[in-house]
């Protein structure tokens, strides 16, 4: 940028007061900052009289480099003050241009005596060592409190340490530690956490109610009332049928008004509770089949409003009025005692952790800031000396990335700020504040953002930089289109439409620069809405295909140094929300021979070499662990193949795999020799482990197995070797911290993995070269790339903080209390959930902003969207008249797609299904393209047919076993039975044995596997009459997708059937054969009543695999201990507080004339199947099955099976 904009020039030149520069992405803030520093130096302020704070070490180094370059350029100008400029140039490297941590360290080095610190301290930089010391401190104080029989501490631990969650109290204290260390006065902050639980008098009179809950409820209700009143006062469409709807909303609004009046006037808590309970829709209304599309669309909008109202009442009641006032006060009083114990424990943990660090003369990063603050803030002569030293030293304090500052850092800066001696220059963009996990507080930026804009005394000034000099116009347009609808004064704190939009400023791009951004959508018609946090395989394949396409097309990229040139791999970045998919992406790129460089992969313990090594340590500790043992045997260390393992298992099917190995040694073949060598080495290592340190054991494994050499020979071998060497070093750190024992070490590593605190792989000193970059969005901040792929638009936001039994915010810790028969969120927890959810969603919006603004020339959004047509229709109605999502919609967002979809739907191409994006790129001037890929395009029928290759597999298995055992094999049954069965194939095996043998004889293959006959063509091509099985399948399909969040209107079933037909899930010709009355009975039955109340607890169509006894399936199976792997799909279950209710739909005919006998026969027929399902659920769920039911649709009964 040779020319500065008016706003940039103002930020460079303005002096004499504090300045906040709100600099949008790509607006040249670093250039402005460097230029301001240069002008300060040229005006006579020496570089060591400036304090420049950056967010990272890399940013500090870049700042120094650019300042030196600017000074060098000035030196080259005729007539410059060369002596002065050379002096400044020489001082840059030692000037205070650094991170806040580095500045704090400088304060400590200079004034260490103020806090009685040994000046020879070292910095604790090893993450493992820090974690171990903290773990040791935690265990020590835990033991002491328990030994002292501290009653409140015991209440605290009992409240959080459930049977399956023994580590929960420790996790709480560790999480709270991070919050406390970001506070300037953490001791008083911790002690004040109990204050919010104090109730003097009534709940309604408490500070929590008056200052937090009541304002929140009034604001939320105000939004809802506004929508309802808009409808009642100005109904868009009125019909005879809709008159009932208007009546329903009128009555609801009246009841809501009564509640609001009571809330505003501080009525008795129980009175408010009863009034809220009365806010229900008592008048039913229905949709008419005679309505045209406009009326239907209006009706759908009305239903959304009704659902919003019902959900608000339900959420409000369960969160803030779950119990009466007397019980609520007891909860708060008990919570006060527990939180007091938590605060006491936390202080003890901090003190003990500090003591352990000081005993080894160590400081960690949190110590730097805490000690610097103590040095500068105490009311002592030493502190006053320190404050005055820095206030006099610095004429200006410049802070980059100010949006990411926390409360402690802000207070440190305020200690060295003196309005009469220096000024503050703060640069940042609150839209890019994405470090909440580091306790960054964007509210500090926002307060100045608004205060500085309204400073009539001219003591402060706010400057906005909105021109974007990074991206092409299509990129800036799509960013603006998305965030105009998302960020606002009530969500994110910035009115994006008025003050946040990017202004296209990169006019330097040539005309032939690629002008399109893209959305590549993979539609999965049958995609579940369940957990979608992992990148789908199809997404990776789409990215790979598009990269190949770009390379094959020899796409041209504008390079500021060389002009237009051909695209390189290094021009491309793939951004993900988390690192969890890195390994899979790396593997797929390796298969396609596309170079990939991963910049911030915290997947150390997930790597192949570490997995092998940790499994080896596990079996040294305890060899009777089948999975780790088989993993080691199959690894490159020993190279046991699948046939080897099968022979070993067949020899001893009744024991652990370790026992099977020892039994096979006596066979005397080549395999037994290899097994003997392995067992001897394992025995030696187990003996070695009892007398040596863990680190010595690890190195002994390396030496005996040549593991380092083996792994080095594999692809990416150098990195693998470094990873293994790092494990040795981390084990040494573990032991140096005072910990001992192989089991404890393994458990420590498992805890780190389970708590998602994996470590980064040790970095090799190497350049990325010409490779695609894969990084997280957080890792990409501050960077830019010609082409950016943003993957995972549909991935669910992680709301773990809201699902646990505590939630920590900047001023409280809300806890869930365990009562005798139930758990209840305290009011502090309920309010904390509201606050935390808003904070998390606002940060997710900012993370999305960072991702989209990394692109310079092309932005490619990649996602996997089920039912795209339906989603587009929904999105197209979600924006209000000013192009904004409602606050309620923003706060109910579940994924980036929830934010982006409505804005993207404004583009005309989103509704068009494009089969070939390359044919479209040059034909349209639209800035957004859609590449629509349908997962089901290859088959025109309603459901893909599947075939089985079991016969081929069976023949191979039989041939192998014959060769090995010369026909004298003692486990002939096992060799003739596949180790896999599907429940749909075997459920008839639970009938009477004779009937089974007769009925299923034609299905029993040479593998003893029950197979259903498979037809590769849709049945409706062969026949016009449908079988009972086909009707049953269609019935199951409708029940699988039935929406229990709907309105329950009379015609809901018909609407849902038509939607399934539209989605090609249901054959339209079968509808007339369905017994719809049976479906209607079930969805409105007493059994399904709870489904409507808590639809999130209903799980349907759950796939599972489970090992069951072979004799359960095959009567004549000789081995009583043989197992068969069974795969099946459970129709559904419902999760209750005390357990799980399992159910399975049955369309079997019921003889009404002999009803009870007929039902008993059906129960006998399917009891075994349900028990199998019960076993599977009990294996994969923490909660156990407490009831099993057959839903007999023909009898219209839910029958319990014991």
Secondary structure by P-SEA (a helix, b strand, c coil): cccccaaaaaaaccccbbbbbbcccccaaaaaaaaaaaaaaaaccccccbbbbbccaaaaaaaaaaaaaaaaaaaaccccaaaaaaaaaaaccccccccaaaaaaaaaaaccccccccccccccccaaaaaaaaaaaaaaaaaaaaaaccaaaaaaaaacccccccaaaaaaaaaaaaaaaacccaaaaaaaccccccccccccccccccccaaaaaaaaaaaaaaaaaaaaaccccccccaaaaaaaaaaaaaaaaaaaaaaaacccaaaaaaaaaaccccbbbbbbccccaaaaaaaaaaaaaaaaaaaaaaaaaaccccccaaaaaaaaaaaaaaaaaaaaaaaaaaaaaaaaaaaaccccaaaaaaaaaaacccccaaaaaaaaaaaaaccbbbbcccccccaaaaaaaaaacccccbbbbbbbbccccccccccccaaaaaaaaaaaaccccccbbbbbbcccccccaaaaaaaaaaaaaccccccccccccccccccccccccccccccbbbbbbbbcccccccccccccaaaaaaaaaaaaaaaaacbbbbbccccccccccccbbbbbccccaaaaaaaaaaaacbbbbbcccccccccaaaaaaaaaaaaaacccccaaaaaaaacccccccaaaaaaaaaacccccaaaaaaaacccccaaaaaaaaaaaaaaaaaaaaacccaaaaaaaaaaaaaaaaaaaaccaaaaaaaaaaaaaaaaaaaaaaccccaaaaaaaaaaaaaacccccccccccccccbbbbbcccccccccccbbbbcccccccccccccccccccccbbbbbbbccccccccaaaaaaaaaaaaaaaaaaaaaaaaaaaccccbbbbbbbbcaaaaaaaaaaacccccccccaaaaaaccccccccccccccccccccccccccccccccccccccccccccccccccbbbbbbaaaaaaaaaaaaaaaaccccccccccccccccccccccccccccaaaaaaaacccccccccccccccccccccccccccaaaaaaaaaaaaaacccccccccaaaaaaaaaaaaacccccccccccaaaaaaaaaacccccccccccccccccccccccccccccccccccccbbbbbbbbbccccccccbbbbbbbbcccccccaaaaaaaaaaaacaaaaaaaaaaaaacccccccbbbbbccccccccccc
